[in-house]
């Protein structure tokens, strides 16, 4: 699913974010990426959805060689990767429904299938009744649910979630985690960067710890391992 | 890659919606287009009228040719035809010495007219001649030279003189050409100013759009897919701004013509009619407005399309 071989990433300003990362994430895995701030977690995530390109090394996602991808092909790779952020990134002037449907318009799906599928995922995230609300009218947790609905609407093979619970209170965070687990259960690979110790330690999954640009720990059903 | 028709409709719809969704920013863009095009339009009207005035003045320039006294009518007709064969010449009109005297009389006041008494008929000292009109008044000096050449080519030297207001005409053309060039420079300058004004408006809208474009890319929109609605939006804003400007300008201008011609009786300078300049001004503004709108939207998206 995701394979990194000796991945290095150095930014133009000289910052070395990743130094020789090797990792294989299989189909249908649920992986936490943990580590101190600035350790390279975000870069790790950005490489997967091709926001950044590795300086060196082999990276393949879903069978695509990301490092050698032609710019023209990037949109088509992204359609198979759902991305969820800490700050939701919804379009403020579109309703919940429109925000989700937008991801399907982009792939030129038919109007009827957009309608059907959008309502289906809004139902899955429990927001069918708020389809016509604008983001500003929704709570943080609800906005994140809309963002997750948008991420899964095109049935991506993998979801990349960069601190999806970072802005949410514990209770709402648990709701989001249940939702991600459900999505994972239905067959989608999930890679989630997080600082949330309780979640990692309670909802046990594979844990990959990154420090100073290298993987220092990789455990099946691991623990958070840092003091908050 | 061919675009689905339904996708094309979607882009049109999105473009329309974007104009409405971005309320005050669309308003600001339309506003800056109106302001720029309005100033430009006013100067274009001014330039067109100055050009019309210059053309009017220039068209009064013609060449007078005088033949030697006592030349026979047959020879005069021959010279008439020879001058008529110069390609730049539009029309040659024979002016007999009687007509010449009549013209002279018209230009004099009553007192001076009495001085002409006794010069009628056989006593008329004036030569016969021609009025020579040229297609392009700017060519009078050249045509005058050609006529002089005809004279030099004939042994009998039938032409006594060629007159086109030498010196004065050159000065007149220098002035009318300068006025035209200055008008052109001002109009070009204003067009550039309009671009700056609009690019400033765009810079403000970019910040708001950056996020939007980023999200579109994230969900896998191709660059073309992102570009289209912005393009439609640009066209709408540009066309809308230009249409409003044209309407204001043409209404204002027709009012000005009415005032100038009926209320003030300003008949000395005849303004170009609305029908005469309307299509040109409206057409230019619509094209320019649309181009400015497209340019603005394309510039604002391009920056964020680079991966």
Interface residues (C-beta under 8 A of the other chain):
Chain A: X49 X71 X74 X75 X76 X77 X78 X79 X83 X89 X90 X91 X93 X102 X103 X105 X106 X107 X108 X110 X111 X150 X154
Chain B: X4 X6 X7 X10 X21 X22 X211 X212 X214 X215 X216 X217 X218 X219 X220 X221 X222 X223 X225 X307
